[in-house]
Amino acid sequence: AMTAAHKTLPFGTVIKVTSIDIDRSVIVRINDRGPYIKGRSLDLSKAAFFKIAPKKYGGSIKVKLEIIK
């Protein structure tokens, strides 16, 4: 599923997440709270993450967020 966790955005919020390094985007819906790791603002589902980041990037990339609705 194309979902994500965010600490403060309301559940159901739809956001566009764009990878800064490779300029790929994905639309996700906030359905969970987190992340609880210092320096991170968003946790993407695996499906959403691999839409915008090749596997060589591991589990962390720099992104920009845009609220759609």
CHARMM internal coordinates of N, CA and C (Angstrom, degrees):
IC EDIT
DIST 1 N 1 CA 1.4616
DIST 1 CA 1 C 1.5246
ANGL 1 N 1 CA 1 C 109.44
DIST 1 C 2 N 1.2939
ANGL 1 CA 1 C 2 N 115.68
DIHE 1 N 1 CA 1 C 2 N 149.17
DIST 2 N 2 CA 1.4638
ANGL 1 C 2 N 2 CA 121.52
DIHE 1 CA 1 C 2 N 2 CA 178.29
DIST 2 CA 2 C 1.5219
ANGL 2 N 2 CA 2 C 108.62
DIHE 1 C 2 N 2 CA 2 C -89.60
DIST 2 C 3 N 1.3409
ANGL 2 CA 2 C 3 N 114.74
DIHE 2 N 2 CA 2 C 3 N 83.34
DIST 3 N 3 CA 1.4549
ANGL 2 C 3 N 3 CA 121.02
DIHE 2 CA 2 C 3 N 3 CA -176.04
DIST 3 CA 3 C 1.5173
ANGL 3 N 3 CA 3 C 110.43
DIHE 2 C 3 N 3 CA 3 C -132.46
DIST 3 C 4 N 1.3587
ANGL 3 CA 3 C 4 N 114.51
DIHE 3 N 3 CA 3 C 4 N 170.69
DIST 4 N 4 CA 1.4589
ANGL 3 C 4 N 4 CA 120.03
DIHE 3 CA 3 C 4 N 4 CA 179.97
DIST 4 CA 4 C 1.5207
ANGL 4 N 4 CA 4 C 110.19
DIHE 3 C 4 N 4 CA 4 C -155.02
DIST 4 C 5 N 1.3254
ANGL 4 CA 4 C 5 N 115.08
DIHE 4 N 4 CA 4 C 5 N 161.50
DIST 5 N 5 CA 1.4580
ANGL 4 C 5 N 5 CA 122.90
DIHE 4 CA 4 C 5 N 5 CA 173.52
DIST 5 CA 5 C 1.5281
ANGL 5 N 5 CA 5 C 108.41
DIHE 4 C 5 N 5 CA 5 C -111.49
DIST 5 C 6 N 1.3354
ANGL 5 CA 5 C 6 N 115.56
DIHE 5 N 5 CA 5 C 6 N 138.76
DIST 6 N 6 CA 1.4578
ANGL 5 C 6 N 6 CA 121.75
DIHE 5 CA 5 C 6 N 6 CA 177.34
DIST 6 CA 6 C 1.5195
ANGL 6 N 6 CA 6 C 107.94
DIHE 5 C 6 N 6 CA 6 C -142.21
DIST 6 C 7 N 1.3248
ANGL 6 CA 6 C 7 N 117.10
DIHE 6 N 6 CA 6 C 7 N 148.72
DIST 7 N 7 CA 1.4640
ANGL 6 C 7 N 7 CA 120.49
DIHE 6 CA 6 C 7 N 7 CA -175.31
DIST 7 CA 7 C 1.5244
ANGL 7 N 7 CA 7 C 113.30
DIHE 6 C 7 N 7 CA 7 C -70.28
DIST 7 C 8 N 1.3363
ANGL 7 CA 7 C 8 N 118.66
DIHE 7 N 7 CA 7 C 8 N -34.07
DIST 8 N 8 CA 1.4686
ANGL 7 C 8 N 8 CA 119.26
DIHE 7 CA 7 C 8 N 8 CA -171.29
DIST 8 CA 8 C 1.5229
ANGL 8 N 8 CA 8 C 115.33
DIHE 7 C 8 N 8 CA 8 C -127.10
DIST 8 C 9 N 1.3181
ANGL 8 CA 8 C 9 N 119.82
DIHE 8 N 8 CA 8 C 9 N -22.38
DIST 9 N 9 CA 1.4637
ANGL 8 C 9 N 9 CA 119.57
DIHE 8 CA 8 C 9 N 9 CA -178.89
DIST 9 CA 9 C 1.5246
ANGL 9 N 9 CA 9 C 109.97
DIHE 8 C 9 N 9 CA 9 C -64.44
DIST 9 C 10 N 1.3308
ANGL 9 CA 9 C 10 N 117.53
DIHE 9 N 9 CA 9 C 10 N 140.45
DIST 10 N 10 CA 1.4643
ANGL 9 C 10 N 10 CA 120.25
DIHE 9 CA 9 C 10 N 10 CA -179.20
DIST 10 CA 10 C 1.5311
ANGL 10 N 10 CA 10 C 111.76
DIHE 9 C 10 N 10 CA 10 C -63.76
DIST 10 C 11 N 1.3330
ANGL 10 CA 10 C 11 N 115.43
DIHE 10 N 10 CA 10 C 11 N 147.48
DIST 11 N 11 CA 1.4667
ANGL 10 C 11 N 11 CA 119.99
DIHE 10 CA 10 C 11 N 11 CA 174.10
DIST 11 CA 11 C 1.5223
ANGL 11 N 11 CA 11 C 108.74
DIHE 10 C 11 N 11 CA 11 C -56.98
DIST 11 C 12 N 1.3165
ANGL 11 CA 11 C 12 N 116.36
DIHE 11 N 11 CA 11 C 12 N 140.62
DIST 12 N 12 CA 1.4531
ANGL 11 C 12 N 12 CA 121.67
DIHE 11 CA 11 C 12 N 12 CA -179.76
DIST 12 CA 12 C 1.5194
ANGL 12 N 12 CA 12 C 114.15
DIHE 11 C 12 N 12 CA 12 C 92.04
DIST 12 C 13 N 1.3366
ANGL 12 CA 12 C 13 N 117.71
DIHE 12 N 12 CA 12 C 13 N -11.81
DIST 13 N 13 CA 1.4611
ANGL 12 C 13 N 13 CA 120.48
DIHE 12 CA 12 C 13 N 13 CA 177.52
DIST 13 CA 13 C 1.5241
ANGL 13 N 13 CA 13 C 109.19
DIHE 12 C 13 N 13 CA 13 C -63.09
DIST 13 C 14 N 1.3292
ANGL 13 CA 13 C 14 N 115.92
DIHE 13 N 13 CA 13 C 14 N 135.12
DIST 14 N 14 CA 1.4579
ANGL 13 C 14 N 14 CA 121.40
DIHE 13 CA 13 C 14 N 14 CA 178.49
DIST 14 CA 14 C 1.5243
ANGL 14 N 14 CA 14 C 107.83
DIHE 13 C 14 N 14 CA 14 C -103.86
DIST 14 C 15 N 1.3349
ANGL 14 CA 14 C 15 N 115.84
DIHE 14 N 14 CA 14 C 15 N 127.09
DIST 15 N 15 CA 1.4656
ANGL 14 C 15 N 15 CA 120.24
DIHE 14 CA 14 C 15 N 15 CA -178.99
DIST 15 CA 15 C 1.5228
ANGL 15 N 15 CA 15 C 110.76
DIHE 14 C 15 N 15 CA 15 C -129.13
DIST 15 C 16 N 1.3241
ANGL 15 CA 15 C 16 N 113.76
DIHE 15 N 15 CA 15 C 16 N 153.41
DIST 16 N 16 CA 1.4631
ANGL 15 C 16 N 16 CA 121.09
DIHE 15 CA 15 C 16 N 16 CA 171.95
DIST 16 CA 16 C 1.5251
ANGL 16 N 16 CA 16 C 106.33
DIHE 15 C 16 N 16 CA 16 C -100.77
DIST 16 C 17 N 1.3195
ANGL 16 CA 16 C 17 N 115.64
DIHE 16 N 16 CA 16 C 17 N 125.31
DIST 17 N 17 CA 1.4639
ANGL 16 C 17 N 17 CA 122.38
DIHE 16 CA 16 C 17 N 17 CA -179.56
DIST 17 CA 17 C 1.5268
ANGL 17 N 17 CA 17 C 107.23
DIHE 16 C 17 N 17 CA 17 C -112.16
DIST 17 C 18 N 1.3312
ANGL 17 CA 17 C 18 N 116.64
DIHE 17 N 17 CA 17 C 18 N 123.24
DIST 18 N 18 CA 1.4633
ANGL 17 C 18 N 18 CA 121.44
DIHE 17 CA 17 C 18 N 18 CA -178.34
DIST 18 CA 18 C 1.5179
ANGL 18 N 18 CA 18 C 109.84
DIHE 17 C 18 N 18 CA 18 C -119.24
DIST 18 C 19 N 1.3277
ANGL 18 CA 18 C 19 N 115.98
DIHE 18 N 18 CA 18 C 19 N 127.97
DIST 19 N 19 CA 1.4564
ANGL 18 C 19 N 19 CA 121.78
DIHE 18 CA 18 C 19 N 19 CA 174.81
DIST 19 CA 19 C 1.5283
ANGL 19 N 19 CA 19 C 108.40
DIHE 18 C 19 N 19 CA 19 C -70.00
DIST 19 C 20 N 1.3066
ANGL 19 CA 19 C 20 N 116.92
DIHE 19 N 19 CA 19 C 20 N 125.48
DIST 20 N 20 CA 1.4652
ANGL 19 C 20 N 20 CA 120.66
DIHE 19 CA 19 C 20 N 20 CA -178.17
DIST 20 CA 20 C 1.5218
ANGL 20 N 20 CA 20 C 111.49
DIHE 19 C 20 N 20 CA 20 C -69.57
DIST 20 C 21 N 1.3290
ANGL 20 CA 20 C 21 N 117.27
DIHE 20 N 20 CA 20 C 21 N -39.46
DIST 21 N 21 CA 1.4681
ANGL 20 C 21 N 21 CA 120.57
DIHE 20 CA 20 C 21 N 21 CA -174.96
DIST 21 CA 21 C 1.5261
ANGL 21 N 21 CA 21 C 113.98
DIHE 20 C 21 N 21 CA 21 C -71.84
DIST 21 C 22 N 1.3298
ANGL 21 CA 21 C 22 N 117.49
DIHE 21 N 21 CA 21 C 22 N -37.38
DIST 22 N 22 CA 1.4745
ANGL 21 C 22 N 22 CA 118.48
DIHE 21 CA 21 C 22 N 22 CA -174.59
DIST 22 CA 22 C 1.5197
ANGL 22 N 22 CA 22 C 113.57
DIHE 21 C 22 N 22 CA 22 C -120.49
DIST 22 C 23 N 1.3416
ANGL 22 CA 22 C 23 N 117.57
DIHE 22 N 22 CA 22 C 23 N 5.30
DIST 23 N 23 CA 1.4659
ANGL 22 C 23 N 23 CA 123.60
DIHE 22 CA 22 C 23 N 23 CA 172.68
DIST 23 CA 23 C 1.5362
ANGL 23 N 23 CA 23 C 112.95
DIHE 22 C 23 N 23 CA 23 C 53.58
DIST 23 C 24 N 1.3257
ANGL 23 CA 23 C 24 N 116.31
DIHE 23 N 23 CA 23 C 24 N 48.22
DIST 24 N 24 CA 1.4670
ANGL 23 C 24 N 24 CA 122.11
DIHE 23 CA 23 C 24 N 24 CA 171.18
DIST 24 CA 24 C 1.5135
ANGL 24 N 24 CA 24 C 107.71
DIHE 23 C 24 N 24 CA 24 C -113.25
DIST 24 C 25 N 1.3391
ANGL 24 CA 24 C 25 N 116.86
DIHE 24 N 24 CA 24 C 25 N 147.31
DIST 25 N 25 CA 1.4573
ANGL 24 C 25 N 25 CA 121.10
DIHE 24 CA 24 C 25 N 25 CA -177.71
DIST 25 CA 25 C 1.5145
ANGL 25 N 25 CA 25 C 111.91
DIHE 24 C 25 N 25 CA 25 C -126.37
DIST 25 C 26 N 1.3332
ANGL 25 CA 25 C 26 N 114.83
DIHE 25 N 25 CA 25 C 26 N 157.44
DIST 26 N 26 CA 1.4610
ANGL 25 C 26 N 26 CA 122.54
DIHE 25 CA 25 C 26 N 26 CA 175.18
DIST 26 CA 26 C 1.5302
ANGL 26 N 26 CA 26 C 107.00
DIHE 25 C 26 N 26 CA 26 C -145.36
DIST 26 C 27 N 1.3230
ANGL 26 CA 26 C 27 N 116.31
DIHE 26 N 26 CA 26 C 27 N 146.05
DIST 27 N 27 CA 1.4568
ANGL 26 C 27 N 27 CA 122.39
DIHE 26 CA 26 C 27 N 27 CA 175.42
DIST 27 CA 27 C 1.5267
ANGL 27 N 27 CA 27 C 107.48
DIHE 26 C 27 N 27 CA 27 C -99.82
DIST 27 C 28 N 1.3451
ANGL 27 CA 27 C 28 N 116.43
DIHE 27 N 27 CA 27 C 28 N 127.45
DIST 28 N 28 CA 1.4623
ANGL 27 C 28 N 28 CA 120.97
DIHE 27 CA 27 C 28 N 28 CA -178.96
DIST 28 CA 28 C 1.5235
ANGL 28 N 28 CA 28 C 110.46
DIHE 27 C 28 N 28 CA 28 C -132.53
DIST 28 C 29 N 1.3260
ANGL 28 CA 28 C 29 N 115.33
DIHE 28 N 28 CA 28 C 29 N 160.79
DIST 29 N 29 CA 1.4602
ANGL 28 C 29 N 29 CA 122.58
DIHE 28 CA 28 C 29 N 29 CA 176.05
DIST 29 CA 29 C 1.5291
ANGL 29 N 29 CA 29 C 108.38
DIHE 28 C 29 N 29 CA 29 C -112.85
DIST 29 C 30 N 1.3419
ANGL 29 CA 29 C 30 N 116.12
DIHE 29 N 29 CA 29 C 30 N 134.22
DIST 30 N 30 CA 1.4582
ANGL 29 C 30 N 30 CA 121.01
DIHE 29 CA 29 C 30 N 30 CA 177.90
DIST 30 CA 30 C 1.5291
ANGL 30 N 30 CA 30 C 108.58
DIHE 29 C 30 N 30 CA 30 C -73.78
DIST 30 C 31 N 1.3441
ANGL 30 CA 30 C 31 N 115.80
DIHE 30 N 30 CA 30 C 31 N 122.73
DIST 31 N 31 CA 1.4603
ANGL 30 C 31 N 31 CA 119.90
DIHE 30 CA 30 C 31 N 31 CA -178.98
DIST 31 CA 31 C 1.5330
ANGL 31 N 31 CA 31 C 113.09
DIHE 30 C 31 N 31 CA 31 C -135.38
DIST 31 C 32 N 1.3470
ANGL 31 CA 31 C 32 N 116.60
DIHE 31 N 31 CA 31 C 32 N 9.54
DIST 32 N 32 CA 1.4642
ANGL 31 C 32 N 32 CA 119.57
DIHE 31 CA 31 C 32 N 32 CA -176.62
DIST 32 CA 32 C 1.5195
ANGL 32 N 32 CA 32 C 109.23
DIHE 31 C 32 N 32 CA 32 C -156.09
DIST 32 C 33 N 1.3201
ANGL 32 CA 32 C 33 N 117.00
DIHE 32 N 32 CA 32 C 33 N 167.77
DIST 33 N 33 CA 1.4608
ANGL 32 C 33 N 33 CA 123.69
DIHE 32 CA 32 C 33 N 33 CA 176.00
DIST 33 CA 33 C 1.5237
ANGL 33 N 33 CA 33 C 110.11
DIHE 32 C 33 N 33 CA 33 C -103.60
DIST 33 C 34 N 1.3042
ANGL 33 CA 33 C 34 N 114.93
DIHE 33 N 33 CA 33 C 34 N 150.14
DIST 34 N 34 CA 1.4459
ANGL 33 C 34 N 34 CA 121.79
DIHE 33 CA 33 C 34 N 34 CA -179.70
DIST 34 CA 34 C 1.5092
ANGL 34 N 34 CA 34 C 108.20
DIHE 33 C 34 N 34 CA 34 C 136.48
DIST 34 C 35 N 1.2716
ANGL 34 CA 34 C 35 N 120.70
DIHE 34 N 34 CA 34 C 35 N -172.46
DIST 35 N 35 CA 1.4539
ANGL 34 C 35 N 35 CA 127.70
DIHE 34 CA 34 C 35 N 35 CA -4.81
DIST 35 CA 35 C 1.5259
ANGL 35 N 35 CA 35 C 110.42
DIHE 34 C 35 N 35 CA 35 C -79.45
DIST 35 C 36 N 1.2919
ANGL 35 CA 35 C 36 N 115.12
DIHE 35 N 35 CA 35 C 36 N 161.55
DIST 36 N 36 CA 1.4605
ANGL 35 C 36 N 36 CA 120.53
DIHE 35 CA 35 C 36 N 36 CA 179.89
DIST 36 CA 36 C 1.5190
ANGL 36 N 36 CA 36 C 110.61
DIHE 35 C 36 N 36 CA 36 C -113.91
DIST 36 C 37 N 1.3319
ANGL 36 CA 36 C 37 N 114.92
DIHE 36 N 36 CA 36 C 37 N 35.96
DIST 37 N 37 CA 1.4649
ANGL 36 C 37 N 37 CA 122.81
DIHE 36 CA 36 C 37 N 37 CA 176.35
DIST 37 CA 37 C 1.5235
ANGL 37 N 37 CA 37 C 106.97
DIHE 36 C 37 N 37 CA 37 C -114.69
DIST 37 C 38 N 1.3168
ANGL 37 CA 37 C 38 N 116.89
DIHE 37 N 37 CA 37 C 38 N 126.57
DIST 38 N 38 CA 1.4653
ANGL 37 C 38 N 38 CA 122.12
DIHE 37 CA 37 C 38 N 38 CA -177.65
DIST 38 CA 38 C 1.5315
ANGL 38 N 38 CA 38 C 110.45
DIHE 37 C 38 N 38 CA 38 C -53.45
DIST 38 C 39 N 1.3241
ANGL 38 CA 38 C 39 N 115.42
DIHE 38 N 38 CA 38 C 39 N 134.50
DIST 39 N 39 CA 1.4496
ANGL 38 C 39 N 39 CA 121.28
DIHE 38 CA 38 C 39 N 39 CA 176.73
DIST 39 CA 39 C 1.5199
ANGL 39 N 39 CA 39 C 114.97
DIHE 38 C 39 N 39 CA 39 C 90.12
DIST 39 C 40 N 1.3252
ANGL 39 CA 39 C 40 N 117.37
DIHE 39 N 39 CA 39 C 40 N -4.97
DIST 40 N 40 CA 1.4647
ANGL 39 C 40 N 40 CA 120.39
DIHE 39 CA 39 C 40 N 40 CA 179.24
DIST 40 CA 40 C 1.5198
ANGL 40 N 40 CA 40 C 110.04
DIHE 39 C 40 N 40 CA 40 C -109.88
DIST 40 C 41 N 1.3393
ANGL 40 CA 40 C 41 N 115.47
DIHE 40 N 40 CA 40 C 41 N 141.37
DIST 41 N 41 CA 1.4585
ANGL 40 C 41 N 41 CA 119.79
DIHE 40 CA 40 C 41 N 41 CA -178.48
DIST 41 CA 41 C 1.5217
ANGL 41 N 41 CA 41 C 112.79
DIHE 40 C 41 N 41 CA 41 C -113.68
DIST 41 C 42 N 1.3248
ANGL 41 CA 41 C 42 N 117.22
DIHE 41 N 41 CA 41 C 42 N -11.04
DIST 42 N 42 CA 1.4559
ANGL 41 C 42 N 42 CA 120.78
DIHE 41 CA 41 C 42 N 42 CA -173.14
DIST 42 CA 42 C 1.5233
ANGL 42 N 42 CA 42 C 109.73
DIHE 41 C 42 N 42 CA 42 C -152.90
DIST 42 C 43 N 1.3193
ANGL 42 CA 42 C 43 N 116.20
DIHE 42 N 42 CA 42 C 43 N 140.50
DIST 43 N 43 CA 1.4652
ANGL 42 C 43 N 43 CA 121.80
DIHE 42 CA 42 C 43 N 43 CA 170.96
DIST 43 CA 43 C 1.5182
ANGL 43 N 43 CA 43 C 107.60
DIHE 42 C 43 N 43 CA 43 C -116.88
DIST 43 C 44 N 1.3143
ANGL 43 CA 43 C 44 N 117.00
DIHE 43 N 43 CA 43 C 44 N 118.73
DIST 44 N 44 CA 1.4697
ANGL 43 C 44 N 44 CA 121.67
DIHE 43 CA 43 C 44 N 44 CA 176.95
DIST 44 CA 44 C 1.5162
ANGL 44 N 44 CA 44 C 109.83
DIHE 43 C 44 N 44 CA 44 C -91.56
DIST 44 C 45 N 1.3345
ANGL 44 CA 44 C 45 N 115.83
DIHE 44 N 44 CA 44 C 45 N 150.16
DIST 45 N 45 CA 1.4626
ANGL 44 C 45 N 45 CA 119.39
DIHE 44 CA 44 C 45 N 45 CA 170.29
DIST 45 CA 45 C 1.5286
ANGL 45 N 45 CA 45 C 107.41
DIHE 44 C 45 N 45 CA 45 C -63.69
DIST 45 C 46 N 1.3241
ANGL 45 CA 45 C 46 N 116.93
DIHE 45 N 45 CA 45 C 46 N 159.35
DIST 46 N 46 CA 1.4706
ANGL 45 C 46 N 46 CA 119.74
DIHE 45 CA 45 C 46 N 46 CA 179.76
DIST 46 CA 46 C 1.5176
ANGL 46 N 46 CA 46 C 111.48
DIHE 45 C 46 N 46 CA 46 C -58.20
DIST 46 C 47 N 1.3150
ANGL 46 CA 46 C 47 N 117.12
DIHE 46 N 46 CA 46 C 47 N -42.28
DIST 47 N 47 CA 1.4758
ANGL 46 C 47 N 47 CA 120.74
DIHE 46 CA 46 C 47 N 47 CA -179.40
DIST 47 CA 47 C 1.5289
ANGL 47 N 47 CA 47 C 110.76
DIHE 46 C 47 N 47 CA 47 C -60.05
DIST 47 C 48 N 1.3251
ANGL 47 CA 47 C 48 N 117.12
DIHE 47 N 47 CA 47 C 48 N -44.27
DIST 48 N 48 CA 1.4670
ANGL 47 C 48 N 48 CA 120.95
DIHE 47 CA 47 C 48 N 48 CA -179.76
DIST 48 CA 48 C 1.5295
ANGL 48 N 48 CA 48 C 110.73
DIHE 47 C 48 N 48 CA 48 C -68.20
DIST 48 C 49 N 1.3259
ANGL 48 CA 48 C 49 N 116.56
DIHE 48 N 48 CA 48 C 49 N -42.80
DIST 49 N 49 CA 1.4637
ANGL 48 C 49 N 49 CA 120.11
DIHE 48 CA 48 C 49 N 49 CA -178.94
DIST 49 CA 49 C 1.5243
ANGL 49 N 49 CA 49 C 111.22
DIHE 48 C 49 N 49 CA 49 C -59.14
DIST 49 C 50 N 1.3369
ANGL 49 CA 49 C 50 N 116.99
DIHE 49 N 49 CA 49 C 50 N -47.57
DIST 50 N 50 CA 1.4591
ANGL 49 C 50 N 50 CA 119.21
DIHE 49 CA 49 C 50 N 50 CA -176.10
DIST 50 CA 50 C 1.5283
ANGL 50 N 50 CA 50 C 113.27
DIHE 49 C 50 N 50 CA 50 C -74.53
DIST 50 C 51 N 1.3387
ANGL 50 CA 50 C 51 N 118.36
DIHE 50 N 50 CA 50 C 51 N -9.35
DIST 51 N 51 CA 1.4684
ANGL 50 C 51 N 51 CA 120.76
DIHE 50 CA 50 C 51 N 51 CA 171.43
DIST 51 CA 51 C 1.5211
ANGL 51 N 51 CA 51 C 110.82
DIHE 50 C 51 N 51 CA 51 C -72.80
DIST 51 C 52 N 1.3425
ANGL 51 CA 51 C 52 N 116.81
DIHE 51 N 51 CA 51 C 52 N -29.49
DIST 52 N 52 CA 1.4662
ANGL 51 C 52 N 52 CA 119.48
DIHE 51 CA 51 C 52 N 52 CA -175.75
DIST 52 CA 52 C 1.5192
ANGL 52 N 52 CA 52 C 114.31
DIHE 51 C 52 N 52 CA 52 C -114.05
DIST 52 C 53 N 1.3317
ANGL 52 CA 52 C 53 N 118.14
DIHE 52 N 52 CA 52 C 53 N -4.14
DIST 53 N 53 CA 1.4658
ANGL 52 C 53 N 53 CA 119.98
DIHE 52 CA 52 C 53 N 53 CA -178.31
DIST 53 CA 53 C 1.5226
ANGL 53 N 53 CA 53 C 110.81
DIHE 52 C 53 N 53 CA 53 C -141.29
DIST 53 C 54 N 1.3156
ANGL 53 CA 53 C 54 N 117.07
DIHE 53 N 53 CA 53 C 54 N 124.32
DIST 54 N 54 CA 1.4692
ANGL 53 C 54 N 54 CA 119.31
DIHE 53 CA 53 C 54 N 54 CA 173.78
DIST 54 CA 54 C 1.5267
ANGL 54 N 54 CA 54 C 110.20
DIHE 53 C 54 N 54 CA 54 C -60.85
DIST 54 C 55 N 1.3010
ANGL 54 CA 54 C 55 N 117.07
DIHE 54 N 54 CA 54 C 55 N 155.77
DIST 55 N 55 CA 1.4592
ANGL 54 C 55 N 55 CA 121.80
DIHE 54 CA 54 C 55 N 55 CA -177.28
DIST 55 CA 55 C 1.5187
ANGL 55 N 55 CA 55 C 113.27
DIHE 54 C 55 N 55 CA 55 C -58.23
DIST 55 C 56 N 1.3263
ANGL 55 CA 55 C 56 N 118.09
DIHE 55 N 55 CA 55 C 56 N -24.60
DIST 56 N 56 CA 1.4657
ANGL 55 C 56 N 56 CA 120.45
DIHE 55 CA 55 C 56 N 56 CA 179.88
DIST 56 CA 56 C 1.5262
ANGL 56 N 56 CA 56 C 112.57
DIHE 55 C 56 N 56 CA 56 C -64.02
DIST 56 C 57 N 1.3435
ANGL 56 CA 56 C 57 N 117.98
DIHE 56 N 56 CA 56 C 57 N -17.03
DIST 57 N 57 CA 1.4524
ANGL 56 C 57 N 57 CA 121.21
DIHE 56 CA 56 C 57 N 57 CA -179.96
DIST 57 CA 57 C 1.5269
ANGL 57 N 57 CA 57 C 112.61
DIHE 56 C 57 N 57 CA 57 C -79.92
DIST 57 C 58 N 1.3144
ANGL 57 CA 57 C 58 N 117.15
DIHE 57 N 57 CA 57 C 58 N -5.58
DIST 58 N 58 CA 1.4617
ANGL 57 C 58 N 58 CA 119.72
DIHE 57 CA 57 C 58 N 58 CA 179.15
DIST 58 CA 58 C 1.5111
ANGL 58 N 58 CA 58 C 110.83
DIHE 57 C 58 N 58 CA 58 C 70.24
DIST 58 C 59 N 1.3273
ANGL 58 CA 58 C 59 N 117.17
DIHE 58 N 58 CA 58 C 59 N -129.65
DIST 59 N 59 CA 1.4469
ANGL 58 C 59 N 59 CA 120.12
DIHE 58 CA 58 C 59 N 59 CA -175.27
DIST 59 CA 59 C 1.5088
ANGL 59 N 59 CA 59 C 115.51
DIHE 58 C 59 N 59 CA 59 C -117.58
DIST 59 C 60 N 1.3321
ANGL 59 CA 59 C 60 N 117.56
DIHE 59 N 59 CA 59 C 60 N 11.26
DIST 60 N 60 CA 1.4559
ANGL 59 C 60 N 60 CA 119.20
DIHE 59 CA 59 C 60 N 60 CA -176.51
DIST 60 CA 60 C 1.5226
ANGL 60 N 60 CA 60 C 110.47
DIHE 59 C 60 N 60 CA 60 C -143.54
DIST 60 C 61 N 1.3335
ANGL 60 CA 60 C 61 N 115.35
DIHE 60 N 60 CA 60 C 61 N 128.90
DIST 61 N 61 CA 1.4667
ANGL 60 C 61 N 61 CA 121.49
DIHE 60 CA 60 C 61 N 61 CA 176.31
DIST 61 CA 61 C 1.5223
ANGL 61 N 61 CA 61 C 108.84
DIHE 60 C 61 N 61 CA 61 C -140.29
DIST 61 C 62 N 1.3193
ANGL 61 CA 61 C 62 N 116.69
DIHE 61 N 61 CA 61 C 62 N 161.94
DIST 62 N 62 CA 1.4611
ANGL 61 C 62 N 62 CA 121.80
DIHE 61 CA 61 C 62 N 62 CA 174.56
DIST 62 CA 62 C 1.5203
ANGL 62 N 62 CA 62 C 108.18
DIHE 61 C 62 N 62 CA 62 C -89.17
DIST 62 C 63 N 1.3471
ANGL 62 CA 62 C 63 N 114.83
DIHE 62 N 62 CA 62 C 63 N 133.18
DIST 63 N 63 CA 1.4595
ANGL 62 C 63 N 63 CA 119.96
DIHE 62 CA 62 C 63 N 63 CA -177.65
DIST 63 CA 63 C 1.5158
ANGL 63 N 63 CA 63 C 110.85
DIHE 62 C 63 N 63 CA 63 C -135.35
DIST 63 C 64 N 1.3214
ANGL 63 CA 63 C 64 N 115.37
DIHE 63 N 63 CA 63 C 64 N 162.69
DIST 64 N 64 CA 1.4595
ANGL 63 C 64 N 64 CA 121.00
DIHE 63 CA 63 C 64 N 64 CA 168.02
DIST 64 CA 64 C 1.5235
ANGL 64 N 64 CA 64 C 107.16
DIHE 63 C 64 N 64 CA 64 C -118.89
DIST 64 C 65 N 1.3409
ANGL 64 CA 64 C 65 N 115.67
DIHE 64 N 64 CA 64 C 65 N 147.43
DIST 65 N 65 CA 1.4467
ANGL 64 C 65 N 65 CA 121.92
DIHE 64 CA 64 C 65 N 65 CA -176.05
DIST 65 CA 65 C 1.5201
ANGL 65 N 65 CA 65 C 110.54
DIHE 64 C 65 N 65 CA 65 C -114.17
DIST 65 C 66 N 1.3304
ANGL 65 CA 65 C 66 N 115.65
DIHE 65 N 65 CA 65 C 66 N 142.95
DIST 66 N 66 CA 1.4659
ANGL 65 C 66 N 66 CA 121.55
DIHE 65 CA 65 C 66 N 66 CA 174.90
DIST 66 CA 66 C 1.5240
ANGL 66 N 66 CA 66 C 107.31
DIHE 65 C 66 N 66 CA 66 C -135.83
DIST 66 C 67 N 1.3204
ANGL 66 CA 66 C 67 N 116.84
DIHE 66 N 66 CA 66 C 67 N 123.18
DIST 67 N 67 CA 1.4549
ANGL 66 C 67 N 67 CA 120.93
DIHE 66 CA 66 C 67 N 67 CA 179.05
DIST 67 CA 67 C 1.5255
ANGL 67 N 67 CA 67 C 108.76
DIHE 66 C 67 N 67 CA 67 C -75.71
DIST 67 C 68 N 1.3274
ANGL 67 CA 67 C 68 N 116.24
DIHE 67 N 67 CA 67 C 68 N 125.08
DIST 68 N 68 CA 1.4670
ANGL 67 C 68 N 68 CA 122.42
DIHE 67 CA 67 C 68 N 68 CA 178.69
DIST 68 CA 68 C 1.5282
ANGL 68 N 68 CA 68 C 110.03
DIHE 67 C 68 N 68 CA 68 C -92.10
DIST 68 C 69 N 1.3614
ANGL 68 CA 68 C 69 N 115.90
DIHE 68 N 68 CA 68 C 69 N -49.38
DIST 69 N 69 CA 1.4791
ANGL 68 C 69 N 69 CA 120.40
DIHE 68 CA 68 C 69 N 69 CA 175.53
DIST 69 CA 69 C 1.5091
ANGL 69 N 69 CA 69 C 110.68
DIHE 68 C 69 N 69 CA 69 C -162.28
END
COOR INIT
IC SEED 1 N 1 CA 1 C
IC BUILD
